[in-house]
Amino acid sequence: MYFFCNWKMYCSVDASDTLVDHLLKNSFDETKHTVVVFPNLLDVRTVTARLGQSLYQIGAQNHAWVSQGAYTG
């Protein structure tokens, strides 16, 4: 089963760090589940560095001209 977590443009840098902290505290059966997170473009490098050696996979998304919202795909 796949779980895709698209953060859109709702997380600040601090909120992204907090979310990664929570993700790293949780576990899942990687033989049954694949979890992919899609942080906003400005946080993808930091999130990748923090989750890089974990069971989570990282995806990327585009960026929009507004400060917050569901404008990315």
KOLLUM-914093 format. One record per residue (C-alpha): chain; residue number from 1; residue in three letters; x, y, z. Coordinates in Angstrom, 1 decimal. Example, Ala and Ser with C-alpha at 12.3 -4.5 7.8 and 13.67 -1.06 7.14 Angstrom:
<atoms>
<atom A, 1, ala, <12.3, -4.5, 7.8>>
<atom A, 2, ser, <13.7, -1.1, 7.1>>
</atoms>
This chain:
<atoms>
<atom A, 1, met, <0.0, 0.0, 0.0>>
<atom A, 2, tyr, <1.3, 3.4, -0.9>>
<atom A, 3, phe, <0.9, 6.6, 1.2>>
<atom A, 4, phe, <1.7, 9.9, -0.5>>
<atom A, 5, cys, <2.0, 12.9, 1.8>>
<atom A, 6, asn, <2.0, 16.1, -0.2>>
<atom A, 7, trp, <2.7, 19.1, 2.0>>
<atom A, 8, lys, <1.7, 21.6, -0.7>>
<atom A, 9, met, <2.8, 25.0, 0.5>>
<atom A, 10, tyr, <1.4, 24.8, 4.1>>
<atom A, 11, cys, <4.6, 24.1, 6.1>>
<atom A, 12, ser, <7.1, 26.7, 7.1>>
<atom A, 13, val, <10.7, 25.7, 7.6>>
<atom A, 14, asp, <10.0, 25.2, 11.4>>
<atom A, 15, ala, <6.7, 23.3, 10.7>>
<atom A, 16, ser, <8.6, 21.0, 8.3>>
<atom A, 17, asp, <11.2, 20.3, 10.9>>
<atom A, 18, thr, <8.5, 19.5, 13.5>>
<atom A, 19, leu, <6.7, 17.2, 11.0>>
<atom A, 20, val, <10.0, 15.4, 10.2>>
<atom A, 21, asp, <10.5, 14.9, 14.0>>
<atom A, 22, his, <7.1, 13.3, 14.2>>
<atom A, 23, leu, <7.7, 11.1, 11.2>>
<atom A, 24, leu, <11.0, 9.8, 12.5>>
<atom A, 25, lys, <9.3, 8.8, 15.8>>
<atom A, 26, asn, <6.9, 6.5, 14.0>>
<atom A, 27, ser, <7.5, 3.2, 12.3>>
<atom A, 28, phe, <5.8, 1.1, 9.7>>
<atom A, 29, asp, <6.2, -2.2, 8.0>>
<atom A, 30, glu, <8.2, -1.4, 4.8>>
<atom A, 31, thr, <7.3, -4.8, 3.3>>
<atom A, 32, lys, <3.6, -3.7, 3.3>>
<atom A, 33, his, <3.7, 0.0, 3.0>>
<atom A, 34, thr, <5.6, 2.6, 1.0>>
<atom A, 35, val, <5.5, 6.2, 2.4>>
<atom A, 36, val, <6.6, 9.1, 0.2>>
<atom A, 37, val, <6.6, 12.7, 1.5>>
<atom A, 38, phe, <6.5, 15.7, -0.8>>
<atom A, 39, pro, <7.8, 18.7, 1.1>>
<atom A, 40, asn, <7.5, 22.1, -0.4>>
<atom A, 41, leu, <10.3, 23.0, -2.8>>
<atom A, 42, leu, <12.1, 25.3, -0.4>>
<atom A, 43, asp, <12.3, 22.6, 2.3>>
<atom A, 44, val, <13.1, 19.6, 0.1>>
<atom A, 45, arg, <16.9, 19.7, 0.6>>
<atom A, 46, thr, <16.6, 19.8, 4.4>>
<atom A, 47, val, <13.9, 17.2, 4.6>>
<atom A, 48, thr, <15.9, 14.9, 2.3>>
<atom A, 49, ala, <18.9, 15.3, 4.5>>
<atom A, 50, arg, <16.9, 14.4, 7.6>>
<atom A, 51, leu, <14.9, 11.5, 6.1>>
<atom A, 52, gly, <17.6, 10.2, 3.8>>
<atom A, 53, gln, <18.6, 7.2, 5.8>>
<atom A, 54, ser, <15.0, 6.4, 7.0>>
<atom A, 55, leu, <12.3, 4.2, 5.4>>
<atom A, 56, tyr, <10.6, 7.3, 4.0>>
<atom A, 57, gln, <11.0, 8.2, 0.4>>
<atom A, 58, ile, <11.2, 11.8, -0.9>>
<atom A, 59, gly, <9.4, 13.3, -3.8>>
<atom A, 60, ala, <9.5, 16.9, -5.2>>
<atom A, 61, gln, <6.8, 19.3, -6.4>>
<atom A, 62, asn, <6.8, 22.6, -8.1>>
<atom A, 63, his, <6.5, 26.0, -6.4>>
<atom A, 64, ala, <3.9, 28.7, -6.7>>
<atom A, 65, trp, <4.0, 32.5, -6.5>>
<atom A, 66, val, <1.9, 32.8, -3.4>>
<atom A, 67, ser, <3.1, 32.4, 0.2>>
<atom A, 68, gln, <0.7, 29.6, 1.2>>
<atom A, 69, gly, <-1.9, 27.3, -0.2>>
<atom A, 70, ala, <-2.7, 24.3, -2.4>>
<atom A, 71, tyr, <-1.2, 25.7, -5.6>>
<atom A, 72, thr, <1.4, 23.0, -6.3>>
<atom A, 73, gly, <1.0, 19.7, -8.1>>
</atoms>
